[in-house]
Amino acid sequence: MTSITINIPNKEVGFFKKMMEKLGWTYQVIEKPRLIDPETGKSLNDKTMRVIEDARNDKGIEFTGTVNEFKRWAETL
C-alpha cells in the first residue's frame, strides 16, 4: 500500500469521502496543531498559527535587541 498526502477544499470533503468509499480506499484526517484564545475559547485561524510558527522558527523577526531597546524603539513610533 502507498500513502499519499493531499489537501481537499472544505467544500469538496463530502464528495471526496464518497469517492474514496466507492473506490475502496482509506483515508486519515490529521488535525493541525491549534492554540486556543483564552478570552473567546476559539482556536486561532491558519494565518495566525502560521505567524506564530514562523516566529518560533525565527522567520520574519524584525527586531532582535533587548526588551528595553524594543521599548525605546516602540516609543519613537
N, C-alpha and C positions, 0 to 999 in steps of 0.2 A: 504494500500500500504506500502511496506517496501523499505527503501533506503539503498543501499549498495555502498560503495566506492571501486572502483577498479582502477588499473593502467594499461593502454594499451600501448604497444610499438608503437612508432610513425608509423612504417611501417604497423601496423595492424589496425589503426584507421578507414580506409575506410571499411574494412571487418566488423569491429565491428559495425559501423553505419548501414550498410546494414542488418546485422543480427538483430540488435535492431528494425529496421523498420519492418522487416518481422514478428518478434515476437510481435509487438505492444507495445514494451517497450519504455520508455522515458529515456533521459539522459541529464545531465547538465555538461558542461565543466566549471571547476573552474580554473581560471588562478592563478598561484603562484605570490606573490608579487615580483616585479623586481626593480632593480636600473638601471639607465641609465648612461653610461660612457659619461660625458660631452664632452670629446675630440672626440669620434667617433660617438656618438649618438646611439650606440648599447646597448642592455641590457646585463647585466652581466650574465655569464653562471651559471648553477646549482651549480657547485663546489664552485665558488666564493661566491654565495649567501649563501651557507651553512656555509662557513668560517665566513662571516660577521654575520650571525645569531648566530653562536656559540659564537663569540666574544661578541655580545650583551648580551648573556646569561652567560657570564663569563666562558665559556668552552674553554679549550685549551690555556688559557692565561698563558704564561711562566713567564712574568715579572710583578711584582706588586708594584714597587717602584715609586719614583717621576720621573719627566721628566729629571731633572738634573742627577739623578742616572742612568737613562737609557742612557743618552748621554755619561756619563763616561764609562758605561759598553760597549756601542757600539764602542767607541774609542779604546777599547782593542782588538777588533776583527781584 
